[in-house]
């Protein structure tokens, strides 16, 4: 059986998807997690910082990260949606749980 083609998202598409996921979907659908921390999500050209507060849904903000999720835009996009990815996690990976895709 032939190997399926490798699918990669263009950087612009993946970064738009990351922005939509973090700036619009997550604050509207996530419930307060009881967690506190700062998650930095970085691609080769953009960075987002997500604040986790115990009594509020995750939201974009600023601060020193407790967790960094980084890599090429395609890999970070896949990681946020819970797909196989080679994005790198540095720090407390459990802080990604409040951001988990449905």
Phi, psi and omega in degrees: 000134181289152176289138175290154179294148177285126180260126176231137178273141175299149182306314183298318180295312182297317179293324175296320178294321177296314180299315179298317180298311186279322186273331186243309184288309186300311180296334184270332185252337182281144176261159174307135187260349186078359181262154174230134179168178181231129180245125175256129179244120186229138170248189180293338186233350182220157177220138175237145176238124183248128179263130174252122177240143185305323187249016182223154174292157177303145178211156177289146180191212181222157176153175179276124187288144170268342178214137173240128172250118188218156176155186174301150185307318180301316182290319180293317177303313179297319181298316181296329179269009175073024179262160177305135187205155174251018176296149184261132174255128174232115181120205184280094184297341179294343178290348175283340183304317178294344181263000187305136178291152180295000000 
